[in-house]
Amino acid sequence: MYVRHLGLRDFRSWAHVDIELEPARTVFVAPNGYGKTNLLEALWYSSTLGSHRVGTDVPLVRAGAARAVVSTIVVNDGRELAIDLEITAGKANKARLNRSPVRSAREVLGVLRAVLFAPEDLALIRGEPGERRRYLDELATLRRPTVAAVRADYDRVLRQRTALLKTAAAQRGRTGRGLLDTLDIWDGQLAAKGARLLAARLELVTQLRPEVEKAYQLLAASFRGIDIAYRASIDIDDVETDVACLEAALLDTLARRRDVELDRGVCLAGPHRDDLEMRLGDQPLKGFASHGESWSAALALRLAAYELLRSDGTDPVLLLDDVFAELDWARRRALADVAGAAEQVLVTAAVGEDIPPGWYARRVAIALCDDDSGRVSTVQS
């Protein structure tokens, strides 16, 4: 799989750009602030419908513009598929597949499979649980696009149930039977939707575990083994993936915690409270790992995702956003070796010296126009 064309209209700093891409390796070289990261962010958005840098779509639309458009042409086994995404802040995004409108933007998920490496990846180790949950959900969705609908359904139910709990908390003990009966209904909905999302995550973690271990040893050559485990907010075995069992366990936990939830006005159980735990030897990575160990673990998560996507039968596009500059020589070389086998690798670098020696790649230089929009020129290395 590779991206043949990327077109942007009013996306981030780019007013207008069209780039023809090729298989193998391409490096976008430019000083910081020239918009090279925005190119990879647009491709990641085409793959996941999300940004790796911000949590909302508002910053993606260029200042002064009403909307942004990201267009990609993806080639997979000789077949071309065109994705057009229209991003409008505060409104539902629109999408076209092969120039035909689709009912939901989620219908384009899975067309472009990509794995992104970026400086922000350290948040997978040092950040809050939400970063790790997002990693799992994005990967699960890339492998099975139907997971996106499962997650959307769960989020919708969670918002409704949380609003009901806040209403109950505000009444401070004057909660009527009708409100409690309504809460029973939302408990059932939350358990049903949450069990499906939980099953998808648990299955994914089971498959990721050996790949993360292999990748970490490749990057760190450490005597201490790395391990990952899913930490649920309900009492379950971390290898349990039966949806009916998970639904029953979630319902039981909601019933036992109801009084506390009513007092606090928050939902205390469900996939939105879970975490991916990572340990190095007998210590948790978060709070104990060195900078180098943290980077190795973050890269291991991304490399494991790459291997799982490859095992599904299609080489994903590798996006390396200024990541070589963050690594020491050994980790840079290990990542370059893995990337060397990919069908397409797109890299950003502030200077050419950030690219490992002997790593041939097509060079694309970025220069700024007078109006601060970008233009692209190609320079062969």
N, C-alpha and C positions, 0 to 999 in steps of 0.2 A: 504493500500500500504506500502511495505517496501523494503529496499535494502538487498538482500541476500549476495551479493558479491561485493567487490570493489578491483580492480586491477590497479596498477599504474606502468608505465615504464617511467623512466626519466622525471617525473613530479615534478617540483620544487626541493626540497631537496631529493626526493625519487628516488633512482635508480631502485628499484624493491620492490614491496610489494603486497601481496595478503591477504585480510582479509575476513573472513567469518563473516557475521553479522546476527543478529536475530531481531525479532520484540521486542517491548518494549524499554527499555532504555539501552543505552551503553554510558559510559563515557571514553574518551581517556585522560589519566592523564600523564602529562610530563611537565618539566620545559619549559619556553619560549625558542624558538629556536630549538626545537626537531622535528618540522614538523607536529604537531597535527592539526594546522589550515589548512595545505595543504590538509589534508584528506577531510575535509568538503568543502574546496574550489573546490576540484575535483568533489565532488558530486553536488555542486551548478553549476559547469560548465556543468555537464551532464544534468542538469535540464534546464539551460537557455542559454547555449553556451556562457557564459560570466563569468568573475571573479568579486567578490565583492570587490577586493582589487586593481586591476589594470585595465587600459582601453585597453591594448593590450595583445596579446598572447605571446609576446616575453619573459617576465619573467617566463612564465609557463614551458618552456622547460629547463631542468636541464643544468647547465653550461657544455659545452663540448659535449652535445648531439645534434643530428640533428633533433630529433622530440620527442614528448611526446605522450604517449598513456594512455587514461583513459577508463577502462572497468568496467561496472556495470551490475549486473543482478537484475532486479526489479521484484517483485512478486505483482501482483494485482488481487485480487479475484481468487487466486489459479493458475493464468497463469503467466509463467515466460517470460520475455522479456530481451534480452541481447543488451546492447548498447556499441559499441566500437568507441571511438573518437581518431583520429590521429591528433595531433596539430603540425604544422610545421610553425615556425615563417616566416612571409612574404609570405606565400602561403595559398591557400584555404584549410581549414580543410577537412579531409575525415571522413566518418562515415559508420558504419555497424549496421544494425538492425537484430538481430538474425543471425549474422555472414554473412549476405548478404549485399553487398554494396548498398548504396542509392545514388540517383543523387545529393542531397544536404544535408548537415549536418542538415539543418532546419527540415528535415523529422523525426528526432528523438525527436523533441520538443513535450512535452506533455506525453511522456512515463514515465518519472520520474517527479512527481510533488513534489516540496519541498518549504519550507519557511525557510529562513535563518535569524537568529538573530546574530548580530555581533557588536563589538565596533564601526565599521565604520558607523553604523546606525545613529549616531548623525549627520552625514552629511545630512541626510534627513531633519533635522530641521535647522541646522546652515549653511549648505553648499549652493552651487549655484543651480539655477533652474534645471540644467542638472541632478543632483542627483535625484530630485523628478520626472522628466520626465522618467528617467530610471526605477524607481520604478513602475510607472504606466505601462510602456511598457512591463516590465518583467512579471508583474502580468497578464496583458491582454493577453500576449502570452501564459502563462501557462494555462489560461482558454480556449483560442481559438488560437491554434498554427498558424492559417492562418494570425494572426496579424503580425507575424515575416516577412512574405513576403510583407505585406503592408508597414511596416517600412522600409524594405530594398529598396523597390521601391521609397519611398519618399526620402530617403537619396541619392539615385542615381540621382534623378531629381534635388534635392537641390544642389548637387555638380556641375552639369552641368549648372544650372541657375546662381549659384554664380560665376563660371568661366566666364560666359558671361558678368555678371555685372562688374567684375574686368577688363575685356577687354574694356568695354565701358567707365569705369572710367579713364582708362589709356589714352584713346583718347581725354579726356577733351573737350567735346563739338563737336568733329568731328565725332560723331556717325552717321553712314549711315542708310538709310532706311532698307537695308537688315538686319543689325544687330537688328534693332527694330522689324522687322517682325519675326525674329528668337526668340526674347525675348517674343513676343506674344504667340508663340507656347509653350515655356517653362512655361509661366504663366498658360496656360491651363493645362499642365501636373502637375505642382505643386499644382494647386487648386484641381484637380481630385484626386491625390494621398493623398494630405494633408487632404482633407475632410473625407476620409475613416479612416485615423489615428485619426483625431480629434473626429469623431463620436465614435470610440472605447474607447477613453479616457473619453469622457463626460459620456458615459453610465456607465463606470467603477466607476467614481467618485460618481455618483448618488447612486450606490449600496454600495460603501465604506462608505459614510457619516454616516449612522446610526451605522455601525459596529465600526467605529473609536470612535464615541461618547461612545458607551457601553464599549469598551475596555479601554478607558482613565479613565472612572469613576471607573472601576475595579482596575486599577493600582494606581490612584492618589487620589481617594476619595476627589476630589476637588469640591468646590462650584461653580467654574467657568466652564462653559461648553466649550467644544472644538468643532470647526467646520472646515470643509475643503471646498474649492471651487476651481473650475478650472478657471484660469485666462488666457484667450486667447489673442493673439496679434491682433485679429480681433473683430469687434463689433458684438457679438452674445449673445443670452441668454444662460446661463450656463447649461440649461436643453435641449437645442436644439440638437437633434441627427439625424435629417434628412440630409442625405448625400448631396442631391441636394441643399438644403438651405445653408449648410455649404460651398459647392463649390462656390455658387454664392457670398456669403459673402467674401470668400477668394479672389476671382477674383476682386471684387470691391475694396478691400483693396489694392491689388497689383497695381491696376490702379491708385489709389489716391496717392500711395507712390512712384510711379515709378521715378519721378524726383529726389527725395532724394536718392533712391537706386542707380540711375545712377551716382550721385555725389559721393557717398560713396563707391560704389562697393561691397555692401553687401545686402543680402536678409533680409528684415526687418519684414516680416509677414509670419506666418505659424506655425505649431506645434513645430518647433525647437526653437521658441521664447517664448513659453508658460511656465506656472508655475502652481504648485499646492500650493495654498495659505492655510495656517493653522492659525487659530486664537484661542486664549484662552480668553474667555470673549470678550471684545471689542478691544483687542490688538493683533497684529501679533505675533506669536510665535518666529519667527526669530528676534533676537535682544532684545527681552523683557523677554523671558522665562528663569527661573532659570535652573541650571544644572539638578535638579530632574524633573522639568516640561518637559525639553527637552527630557530626557530619557523616561519619561512616554509617550510622544507624539510619539517618534520613535517606542517604543514597541507597541503602539496602532496601528500604521500603519501596523506593521508586524502581529499582532494578527488579525486585520481586514482582511488582506490577507488570513490568515489561515482559518478564518470562511467562507469567500467567496469560497475558494477552497473546503472546506468540504461541502458547500451547493450544489456543483456540483455533489456530490455523492461519492467522494473518499477522504479518509483522506490523506493529504499530509505528507511527511516525514518532521519532525522538526529537523533543524540543529541549535544548540546553540553553537556559537563559543566564548568561554571564556566570555560569557555575564553575568553569575551569579556574577563574581568578580566585575563587574561594578555597581551592583545594591545594594541599601540598603535592609535591611531585608524585609520590606513590599513588595517591588516590586519583590524581589527574590521569595518570597513565592507565590505571585500572578501568576508569570510566571510558577513556578513549578506546581501549581494547574492546569493551562491550559495544560501544557505539559503532565501531568499525564494521560490525557485521550487520547493522541495520540497513533496511532498504533505503530509508531517507532519514537524514539527520540535519536539523536546522539549528544553528548555533548563533548566539550573540556574544560579542566580545568588544571591550573598549579599545583594545590594541591587539594587533596581530600576534604579539609575543605571548598572549594568554593561551593560544592554541598550542597543544603539545607538538614538539618538533617532529617532523616527518609525517605529520597527519595531513595528507593532501585534502584540500577542500576548495570549492569554488568560492571566491571572495566577492562580496557585494558591499560596496561602500555607500553610506548614507550621508547626504549633505542637506543642510537646511536652506530653503528658499528665503527670499526677503520677507514673505508674509508668514513665516514660521510654519508653513506646511512643508511636507517632505517630498524629495524626489530621490529616486534610486538609480544608481549607475553600477554597472557590472565591471569588476576588475578581476581578471584571471590571475591566480597565484602562480 
